[in-house]
């Protein structure tokens, strides 16, 4: 990979990795390994942004150890704590040359109020446009969408005013992202937001699960990695009474299209349609089918030649089957 002044030179729009929180840090580390790979692997230069976290420097140390273990060349922390720091050219410059930007979990409203609409937030968006991968877990996942869940309780029923929305970075347009989704039963609050703004695609990401979002021409494609699922609510054609439901009352949400995407599933975010799954063929089954096809072709030739009886054909096929199983 060609090298620039601060690291590997990259071109094109970088990928996004939206992680639902509690990603595996001790076992296979599937989701974090995906981030490092897309950030350049052994050439990766990763900036960790721990602004949302209440922890001190140790949160950067944890991710630095993990990313180094997974093969990244360089990992460092960049931590604006207020909008003044997020507007500082010296702080913003620290994102120059990063091939990956990773935002930790914590308080997503703090993360939004500190960096959204600042030069630092703009620099994250610009880094993606030059090819850097932008990832985030929990709070760092929510802020990637155009609209962000600020706070609110869980629950399976959408109710008026059960959550609040803040502005995100807009890396995923016309979308609202929630995390720890199935584990904290956040179906209701995400569906409430979609009911109030049906043009938004609701995306709920389970723990230890990542939604990898890539550009393919003029389309945005999503692929699921990790252990859980990504749940999508498409309210494009829904019927709702969100505009008149009283405070704390259940909201009508009819006609919402639901997609539950397990690991390996792919989804076209531009057209909001599932990519048909690829059918995987068992090698043993494929060999058996090929042998059967050969037998049928031989049988057809023998019958056409008229030189063999059906009983002889049956014995011949039985011998071949016994030979294949031995």
N, C-alpha and C positions, 0 to 999 in steps of 0.2 A: 504494500500500500504506500503511495507517495506521501511524503511527510511535509507538513507546513511548518510555520514558524513555531507553533505551540503544540504540534501533534499531528496525527494522520489527517491528510486532506480528504474531505468527503464531498460528495455532490448529490443533488436531488433532495427531496423532502425526507426528513428522518421519520422513523417510526415512533409510535407512542406505545407505552406499556402502562395500562391502567390496572393496578393491583388492588384487590379487595381487602388488604390488610392481613396481618398474622401470617405472612409468607414463611415457608419453611426455611429456617436458617441453620438446621443441624443435619438434616438428612440429604436427600437428593438435590435440594435447593433448585428445583426445576424452574421456577419463575425468575429468580434472581440470575440464574445461569442464562436464561433467555435474554435478559437485559444486557448482561456483559457481552454476550455474543453479538448482539445487534449494535452495541456501542463500539465494536472493533476488536473484541477478544484481547489478544496480547498487545494490541496497539491502543487499547481503550484508555482514554483520559477522562475520568468521571468526576464531576462536581456534585457533591452531596449538599442539598439545601435542607437544613434541619429547623427552619424557622417555626414550623408548626409545633415542634416538640417542646415539652417542658423540661426535658433532660439537658444536661450540659454537654461538654465536648465528647463525652463518652458515646453519644449516639452516632457521631461521625466515626469514632474509633471502631464501633461495631460493624458499620457498613464498609469501612475501609478494609477491615480484616476479611470480611466476607468476599468483597469484590476482588481483593488481591488473591484470595484462595481460589477464586473462580478464573483467575488468569489475567485480570486487568493490570495494565502497566502502572497507572497513576491514579490515586484517589485523594481528593482534598475537599475540605468543607468551605462553604460560602454561606454566611449566616446574617443577612440583614434582619435587624430586630425592630425597625420602625420604618416609616415611609421616607424619612430623611436618609437613612442608610441605603434604602432601596433606590434612592435617586442619586447616590454618590457615584461618580464616574469610576472611582477606584474599585468600588464593590462590583459594579456592573462589568468592569473589565476582566474580572476573575472568571467570567464565563467564556471569554475569548478562547478559542481553540479546544474547548471541551467537546468530546465526541459523545458524551452521555451526561445528562443532567437528571439527578434522582432526588425527588422530594419526599421526605420522610412523613410518617404519620404524626398525629397530634391533634391540635385544634384547627380545623379547617377555616373557621371564621377568622382566627388570628392570621393564618396564612394569606387569606384573601385580602384582609384589611391592610396588611403590610406590603404585599407585592403587586396585587392586581392594579393595573392602570399606572404603574411606575416604570421608569426606565429598566429596572431589573426584570419586571414581568415581561416587558416588551423584548428584552434580550433573550429570555427563554423561548419566546415565540420565534424570534429571528434565528436562534440557534437551530431550531428544528428546520427552518427554511433552508439552512445551509447544509443540512444532512445529519445534524446531531440527533441522537435518540433521547426523547424525554420520557421519563418514567416517574411513577410515584405510587406510594402505598397509602391506603386509608385516606387521610386528609390530602396527601399528595396525589391521590387518584381523583378525588372530588373536584379539585380546583382545575383539572384539565378541561372540563366541559365549559360551555358558554354560560350555563346557569349551574349553581352549586347549592346543594343542601347545606344550610348553615348550621342548623340544629333541629332537634325534635325527637319525640319518643317513637318507639317502634309500635308494631301492631299490624294486623292483617287487613283491617278495614280502613279505607280512606275517610278521613274526617276533616271538616273545615278547620283551618288554622292549626293543624297538628304539627306543621313544620314551617320554617322560614327559608327563603331563598336569597342567595347573594350572588354577585357576579364572579365568574371564574375567569380563567385565562383565555377561553375560547379556542383552545387547540382542537377540540371536537365541537363543531358548530351544531346548533339546533338540538342540543342534547343536555340532559341533566344526569349526573352520575352519583350513585350512592354505593357505599361499601359495607363490608361485614354483613352482606345483604341477608342471606338465609339464616346465618347464625344469630343475628339480632332482630329477626323478623321485621324487616323494614319495607315490606311490600306496601303497606298502607300509605306511608308517607311519600314514597316515590309515586304511587298511583295518584295521590292527592295533587302533586305538582303537575303531573301529566293532565289530570282533569281540568286544572286551572289554565294550563297552557298546552292544548292538544297538539300544537305544532312541534313540541319538543319530544324527542325520543328518550324515554326513561331507560337508563341502564343501571342494573343492580349487579354488583360483582361480589361473589362469595370470597371468603377467606382462602388464602393460599391459591389464588386463582388470578390469572391475568388476561385482560383483553388486549391483544396485540393489534394495533390499528396501523395499516399501511396504505400508502397511495399507490394505485395501479392505474396509470393514465389519468383519466378524469374522475375516477371512482375511489371511494374510501372503503377498504375491506377490513373486516374484523375476524380474527382467529383466536380461539380460546386455548389457553395453556394452563397447566397446573392441575389441581385436585378437584375443584368444584365446578360450578356453572356460572354463566353470565345470563341474566334474565333481562329481556327487553320488553318494554311496554310501548306499543305504537298506537297512539290515540288519534291518528289522522282522520278517522271516520267515526269517532266515538260520539255518543250522546251523553251529556252531563248536565247536572243542575248546579255546578260549582258556583255559578254567578248568583244564585239565590239561596243556597243552603245556609242555614244559620250556624252560628259559632259552635264548634265542637260536635256538630251533627254529622252523621254519615253522608257521604256524597254519592250521588248516582254516577256510575261509570259503566256504560253499556257499549258494546262493540269494540272494546280495546283488543288489539291483536297482541297475543302473548307469544314470545319466543323464549324457550329455555334451552340454552346452548351448552352442551357438555364439552369437555376437552377434545380438541381436534375439530370441532364444528367451525364452519366459516359462514360469514354473513356480509351481505353487501349493504353498507350503511347508506349509500347514495340512493339506491332504489328501495331500501328497507325490505329486502328479500333474502331468504335463505339460499346459500349456495348448495346445490344438491350434493349430498355426501358421496365420496368416492367409495365404491364397493370393493372391499378387500377380499381376495380369493385365497382360500387355504391352499398351500402348495400341494398337499396330499390329495385334496379334492380335485385340483386341476390335473394332476397326473392321472387320477382315476378316470376323469372325463376324457382325457386325450386317448387313453387306452380303449375306452368304450367306443370312441369315434373310429379308431383304427379297426376294431372288430366289426363295426357296422359296415364300414367301407369294404372290408374283405368279404363279409357275408353277401353284400349286394353284388360284388363281382362274381362270387361263386354261384349265386342264384341265377344271375344273368347268363353264366356259362352253362348252367344246367348240369354240372358235373358232380354234384354232391347232394346228399339228402339232408333234410332238416335235422335228423338224429345225429348225423356226423358233425354238423355245424354246432349242435349243442355240446357234444363231447369236446370239440376243439376249443370252444369258448371256456368251458369248465376247466380244461387243462391250463389255459392261459391265466385264468383267475387264480388257480392254485399256485402257479409259478410266480405270479406277482406278489402273493402273500407270503411266500417262503423266504 
